[in-house]
């Protein structure tokens, strides 16, 4: 990322520590706020990720930046033997554990505190790896992607769901107005952390998307890289594999 966007402008902490602090703070309201911000469309996007992963019939799945576990829980529909949700924020994971227990999925899904840039797993370990709205929070994007490549099995599937900026001028203008003005306002109304949703909109606008991110994935060593814009381009699903 050309510009380093962090949640707290005046903090002496690094981006990784700031992101952890931010998500711990907003964890209690995160799910409801996400539904409001995306008008519920993010559920449709996640189901498309599920379809891509399900087609590979994975036995073991890693969901990075799992947050409160929405995507990890959805991945249970793949009938995978084990799903691991990893996140740097223990606050988000605690919310996720309650959701998993309520759905009787504790035998299938493990929630683990961990750093996406230093994954605590061996090489060639996972059949599928997913990241939903998390790669833009990596402190070092290429290091995080390299770690993902390392722990992904050959012929495994890696799927990213991330915000992006629409290409068409009219949609881009509407998206820019919404993310700069409406999204932070909603965040302030719902959240104790006034900086959090300002950061989320800023980081979304600055993060590389489309063919730029495709090329970064190829540079790291991923193959079969495909970008699939969603809903006028406000989000993109990326699919990639490993030799």
Residue, then its C-alpha position, 0 to 999 in steps of 0.5 A: x500500500x503506498x499510503x500507510x493508513x492507521x486507526x489512530x493518527x496520534x498513537x505511538x503503536x504500530x498498525x498491527x497493535x492499533x488494529x488489535x486495539x480498535x477491533x477489541x473496542x468495537x467487537x460488541x457492536x461489530x456484527x450489527x454495524x456491518x449489516x447496517x453499513x453494507x445494507x446486508x449485501x455482505x451476506x450475499x458476497x460471503x455466500x459466493x465465497x462459500x460456493x468457491x470454497x465448497x467446490x474444492x471439497x476441503x477437509x481443513x480450512x483457515x479463515x484469517x482475520x475471522x473477527x466474530x466468525x461469520x465466514x468461519x461459521x458459513x464455511x461449516x456448510x462445506x462439511x470440512x472436518x476442521x475450520x480454524x478462525x484466526x484473528x489478532x483481536x481476542x475481543x472479536x474472537x470471544x464474540x465469535x465463540x459464543x456464536x459458534x457455541x450457539x450453533x453447536x459448531x464447537x467441535x468443528x470450528x476452533x477460534x485462535x488468537x494469531x498474527x496473519x503475518x506469522x501464522x502458527x501452522x506448518x507448510x502446505x497445511x490447509x486445503x482452503x484459506x479465506x480472508x473477508x475484509x481483513x487483508x487491508x488491515x495487514x501491516x505488511x501485505x506481502x509478508x501476510x500473503x507470503x505466509x498464506x501461500x506457505x501454509x496453503x496446500x498445492x492446488x488449494x484455494x485462497x479466496x479474498x473478499x475485500x472492499x474496492x473502489x468502483x471503476x465507473x465514474x458515477x458509481x465511484x462518486x457515490x461510493x466516495x461520498x458514502x464512505x467519506x461522509x455516511x459510513x463514519x457517521x454511522x460508525x460514530x452513532x453505533x460505536x464507542x470508538x470514533x476513529x474506527x469507522x473513519x479508518x475502515x473507510x480510509x483504508x478501503x479507499x487506499x487499498x490496492x484492488x482489481x488488477x493491482x492486487x492480482x499482480x501482487x498475488x502473482x508476484x508472491x507466487x499465487x497462480x490462477x488469480x482471478x478478480x470478480x467485482x461485486x455490486x458495481x465494484x464496491x467489493x471484489x472477490x479474489x480467487x487464487x491457487x498454489x502450484 
